Amino acid sequence: MSRTADLADVIDTAFAAALDDALWDDWARLATARLGGVGCAFCVFDAAAGQLDRFLFNGYRDGTLDDYLAHWQVLDPQVSYGSGLVRTTVYTSSDHVDLTDPATAAFVNWHKRVGGVEHHLTLAVQVEGRRFAGLAVHRATEDGPVPAIDRLRLEGISPDIERAMRLGFRHNRLLDDAFWDGIAAASGTQAALLIDETGRAIRLTDRAVRLLTDKPAVTLTGDRIACADPVAQTAVERVLGEAVRGVSPRSGAVRIGPAGAQSLIVVAYPLAQARRRLAARRAAALVLLVDPGERRRTDMQLYEQAIGLTRREAELACLLVGGHTVGSAAHVLGVSLATARVHLRHIFAKAGVDRQPELIRLLLAIGG
């Protein structure tokens, strides 16, 4: 039997995960078990920036990952070692962990405390440029250092895992491209952008680039929307943060800058998508930028663009903001109460709200 024959299911599961990203967690658990680990860390790592884009702990109690990210990541010797990688590599703790370094010793002691593990066997796969997907198999302290045979077994399947992960990364990229093409086509000439879970802009329409260039009150700095006014910045971060973190499943809006030609309305829509493990970034929210100064738009026109309302829906929205009930607004519009309620349901769906007070707050933020 070859040294990789017993890892055939690890290879098969990796290729299955390449086309179904949700399977990478199962793959990590399977590979860990086959390679003698009791826990693992699976991550996507930007070696050039020394930054983790995705991170998963398996085999640890709840709260360990949060503790790691908050306090121990900066001391993790694998982070510094991974920053120097330029190609797919298999390595063990014996290759780089220096216990004479106080920071490294502190990290290893923490790892022993929270998981009863000390040594690791790691496969870091170069998926694109200097972006790597890595699996660190953690061994129980009492099991000692990684045996040479386990390292050879992992090295034996690493070319197959590399092909699977690169395929998965390209597949996710194509999904992102297709999703954005649909957004861009639906937006037409609208200023739209996608932001990821950290608030960074992933894609922008040409119109969004122009607005963020022309408006002095708001720019794009480091792939993030940045406001000249600190109060506006806080408001934007709140609206975008709620959208990308899933704090609120509903849309939000905020006006940036003084009333008039220099102001800009930011509308954020959370996107309900399954979390993807291997993808470097994920579209977490759609952001629309509305320029109220264009052609001196009325509130009705702003509602049409910002929320995608029809003219009749926008008319109803304006009446509701003005203090009308659904019944009195129906009378003004010359439609039945049942028809007005149908319009209201459509407005709720487009605005991402389910109650009238929430709708009014959103419309007031858009109309300023």
C-alpha positions in Angstrom: 0.0 0.0 0.0 1.3 3.5 -0.9 1.8 6.0 1.9 -1.2 8.0 0.6 -3.7 5.1 -0.1 -5.4 5.6 3.2 -5.9 9.3 2.4 -7.9 8.7 -0.8 -11.1 9.9 0.8 -9.3 13.1 1.9 -8.5 13.8 -1.7 -12.0 12.9 -2.9 -13.6 15.2 -0.3 -11.4 18.1 -1.3 -12.5 17.9 -4.9 -16.1 17.7 -3.8 -15.6 20.8 -1.6 -14.1 22.6 -4.6 -17.6 22.7 -6.1 -19.5 23.0 -2.8 -17.6 25.4 -0.5 -19.7 24.3 2.5 -17.8 20.9 2.5 -14.4 22.4 3.4 -15.3 22.2 7.1 -16.0 18.5 6.7 -12.8 18.1 4.7 -10.8 19.7 7.5 -12.3 17.4 10.1 -11.6 14.3 8.0 -8.0 15.3 7.2 -7.4 16.0 10.9 -8.6 12.6 11.9 -6.7 10.8 9.2 -3.4 12.6 10.1 -3.6 11.8 13.9 -4.8 15.2 15.1 -7.3 16.1 17.8 -8.1 19.6 16.5 -7.3 21.8 13.6 -7.2 25.3 12.3 -8.4 26.0 8.7 -7.8 29.4 7.3 -7.3 31.6 4.2 -4.2 33.7 4.6 -2.9 36.7 2.7 0.8 36.3 3.1 1.7 39.6 1.6 -0.4 41.5 4.2 0.1 39.0 7.0 -3.7 38.9 7.4 -6.2 36.1 8.0 -9.3 36.4 5.8 -11.0 33.2 7.1 -10.4 31.2 10.2 -12.0 28.1 11.6 -11.1 26.1 14.8 -12.3 22.5 15.1 -12.0 20.4 18.2 -12.0 23.3 20.7 -14.6 24.6 23.2 -16.8 27.5 22.3 -15.0 30.9 22.7 -11.6 29.6 21.8 -11.5 31.2 18.4 -12.7 34.6 19.8 -10.0 34.4 22.4 -7.4 33.5 19.8 -8.4 36.4 17.5 -8.6 38.9 20.3 -5.4 38.0 22.2 -3.2 35.3 20.7 -3.1 35.7 17.0 -0.3 38.2 17.1 1.8 35.7 19.0 1.1 32.7 16.8 4.4 31.6 15.2 2.5 30.3 12.2 1.3 33.8 11.3 4.9 35.1 11.0 6.1 31.9 9.4 3.2 31.9 6.9 4.0 35.5 5.9 7.3 34.3 4.3 5.7 31.6 2.2 5.9 31.8 -1.6 4.6 28.4 -2.7 2.6 25.4 -1.4 4.4 24.0 1.6 4.1 21.2 4.2 5.8 22.0 7.5 5.6 21.1 11.2 6.2 22.9 14.4 9.7 21.5 14.5 10.5 23.6 11.4 9.9 27.0 12.9 8.7 27.1 16.6 11.3 28.5 18.8 10.4 28.0 22.5 13.2 30.2 23.6 11.2 33.1 22.3 9.0 34.4 25.2 6.1 35.3 22.9 6.1 31.9 21.2 6.4 30.1 24.5 3.4 32.0 25.8 1.4 31.1 22.8 2.3 27.4 23.0 1.4 27.3 26.7 -2.0 28.9 25.9 -2.6 26.2 23.2 -1.8 23.5 25.8 -4.2 25.1 28.2 -7.2 25.5 25.9 -6.8 22.4 23.8 -4.3 20.1 25.3 -2.3 20.4 22.0 1.3 21.4 21.3 2.6 20.3 18.0 1.2 20.8 14.5 1.4 19.5 10.9 0.4 22.1 8.4 -0.3 22.2 4.7 -0.3 25.7 3.2 -1.7 25.8 -0.4 -1.0 28.7 -2.7 -4.4 29.4 -4.2 -3.7 32.7 -5.9 -0.7 35.0 -5.9 0.5 35.1 -2.2 -2.9 34.0 -0.9 -2.8 30.7 0.8 -5.4 28.2 2.2 -4.0 26.4 5.2 -4.8 23.4 7.4 -2.9 23.1 10.6 -3.5 19.7 12.2 -3.0 20.0 16.0 -1.6 17.0 17.9 -2.3 16.2 21.6 0.6 17.1 23.8 1.0 13.5 25.0 1.4 12.4 21.4 4.6 14.3 21.0 6.1 15.8 17.8 4.7 14.9 14.3 6.1 11.6 13.1 8.0 11.7 9.8 5.6 9.3 8.2 2.6 11.6 8.7 4.5 14.4 7.1 5.4 12.2 4.1 1.7 11.1 3.8 0.6 14.8 3.7 3.3 15.7 1.3 2.1 12.8 -0.9 -1.4 14.2 -1.3 -0.5 17.9 -1.3 -0.4 18.2 -5.2 -4.0 16.8 -5.3 -5.2 19.1 -2.5 -3.5 22.0 -4.2 -5.4 21.3 -7.4 -8.7 21.0 -5.5 -8.2 24.2 -3.5 -7.2 26.2 -6.6 -10.2 24.9 -8.4 -12.4 25.9 -5.5 -10.9 29.3 -5.3 -11.5 29.9 -9.0 -15.0 28.5 -8.7 -15.8 31.0 -5.9 -14.3 33.8 -8.0 -16.6 32.9 -10.9 -19.6 32.9 -8.5 -18.6 36.4 -7.3 -18.2 37.6 -10.9 -21.7 36.2 -11.9 -23.3 37.7 -8.8 -21.7 41.1 -9.5 -22.7 41.0 -13.2 -26.3 40.5 -12.1 -26.1 43.4 -9.7 -24.4 45.7 -12.2 -27.0 44.8 -14.9 -29.9 45.4 -12.5 -28.3 48.7 -11.4 -27.8 50.1 -14.9 -26.1 53.5 -14.5 -26.7 53.5 -10.7 -23.9 54.1 -8.3 -23.6 50.7 -6.6 -20.9 48.8 -4.8 -20.5 45.5 -2.9 -18.8 45.4 0.4 -17.4 42.4 2.3 -17.8 41.3 5.9 -15.2 43.8 7.0 -16.7 46.8 5.2 -14.2 46.8 2.3 -15.4 47.6 -1.2 -15.1 44.5 -3.5 -16.8 45.8 -6.6 -17.9 49.3 -7.8 -19.9 50.5 -10.8 -18.2 53.3 -12.8 -20.9 55.7 -11.5 -19.9 54.9 -7.9 -16.3 55.6 -8.6 -17.2 59.0 -10.1 -19.4 59.9 -7.1 -16.7 58.9 -4.6 -14.2 61.0 -6.6 -16.3 64.1 -7.1 -17.9 64.5 -3.7 -15.6 66.2 -1.1 -17.7 64.9 1.8 -17.0 61.3 1.1 -14.2 59.2 -0.6 -13.0 55.7 -0.8 -9.9 55.2 1.3 -8.2 51.8 1.6 -11.3 50.3 -0.1 -13.6 51.7 2.6 -16.1 54.6 2.5 -14.6 57.5 4.4 -16.3 60.7 5.4 -14.6 64.0 6.1 -17.0 64.7 9.0 -16.4 62.4 12.0 -20.1 62.4 12.9 -21.0 61.3 9.4 -18.3 58.6 9.5 -19.8 57.2 12.7 -23.2 57.1 11.1 -22.0 55.4 8.0 -20.0 52.8 10.0 -23.1 52.0 12.0 -25.3 51.5 8.9 -22.7 49.5 7.0 -21.6 47.6 10.1 -25.2 46.5 10.9 -25.6 45.3 7.3 -22.4 43.3 7.0 -22.5 41.8 10.5 -26.1 40.7 10.2 -27.0 42.8 13.3 -30.1 43.9 11.4 -31.5 42.0 8.4 -33.0 45.2 7.1 -31.7 48.1 5.0 -30.5 51.3 6.4 -29.6 54.8 5.1 -27.7 57.8 6.0 -27.2 61.2 4.4 -23.6 62.5 4.2 -22.6 66.1 3.9 -24.6 69.4 4.0 -28.0 69.7 2.3 -27.6 70.5 -1.3 -25.4 69.6 -4.2 -22.5 68.3 -2.1 -24.6 65.7 0.0 -24.7 62.0 -0.7 -27.1 59.3 0.5 -25.7 55.9 1.4 -28.2 53.0 1.4 -27.1 49.6 2.6 -28.9 46.3 1.9 -27.7 43.1 3.7 -27.2 40.2 1.4 -28.4 36.8 2.5 -25.7 34.4 1.3 -24.2 31.3 2.8 -20.8 31.9 4.4 -18.1 30.5 2.2 -15.0 29.1 3.7 -12.4 29.2 1.0 -13.4 32.4 -0.7 -11.0 35.2 0.1 -13.9 37.7 0.4 -17.6 37.5 0.4 -20.2 40.1 -0.7 -22.0 40.9 2.6 -24.0 44.0 1.6 -25.0 46.0 -1.4 -24.5 49.7 -1.1 -26.3 52.3 -3.3 -25.0 55.9 -3.5 -27.7 58.4 -4.3 -26.9 62.0 -5.3 -29.9 64.1 -4.3 -28.4 67.1 -6.2 -28.8 65.4 -9.6 -31.5 67.3 -11.5 -32.8 68.6 -8.1 -34.5 65.3 -7.3 -37.7 65.2 -5.3 -38.1 62.8 -2.4 -40.2 60.7 -4.7 -37.4 60.4 -7.2 -35.0 59.6 -4.4 -37.2 56.8 -3.2 -37.5 55.4 -6.7 -33.7 55.2 -7.1 -32.6 54.3 -3.6 -35.2 51.6 -3.0 -36.3 50.7 -6.6 -39.9 51.8 -6.1 -42.3 52.3 -8.9 -43.8 55.8 -9.4 -47.1 54.7 -7.7 -45.2 53.1 -4.8 -43.1 56.2 -4.4 -46.2 58.4 -4.3 -47.6 56.2 -1.5 -44.3 56.4 0.4 -44.3 60.2 0.2 -47.8 60.3 1.6 -46.9 58.0 4.5 -43.8 60.1 5.3 -46.1 63.2 5.2 -48.3 61.7 8.0 -51.0 59.9 6.1 -52.4 56.6 7.1 -52.6 53.8 4.5 -56.3 54.5 4.2 -56.0 58.3 3.8 -53.2 57.8 1.3 -55.4 55.4 -0.7 -58.1 58.1 -0.9 -55.6 60.7 -2.1 -54.2 58.3 -4.7 -57.7 57.3 -5.8 -57.1 53.6 -5.2 -58.8 51.1 -3.0 -57.4 50.3 0.5 -56.6 46.8 -0.7 -54.6 48.1 -3.6 -52.7 50.5 -1.3 -51.9 47.6 1.0 -50.5 45.6 -1.9 -48.3 48.6 -2.8 -47.2 48.8 0.8 -46.2 45.1 0.9 -44.1 45.7 -2.3 -42.4 48.7 -0.6 -41.7 46.6 2.5 -40.1 43.9 0.4 -37.9 46.3 -1.6 -36.9 48.3 1.5 -36.1 45.2 3.5 -38.4 46.1 6.4 -41.6 44.6 7.7 -43.1 47.4 9.8 -44.3 50.8 8.9 -42.3 52.7 11.5 -39.1 51.1 10.2 -40.0 52.1 6.7 -40.7 55.7 7.8 -37.3 55.9 9.5 -35.6 54.6 6.3 -37.5 57.1 4.1 -36.7 60.0 6.4 -33.0 59.1 6.3 -33.0 59.0 2.5 -35.1 62.2 2.1 -33.0 64.0 4.7 
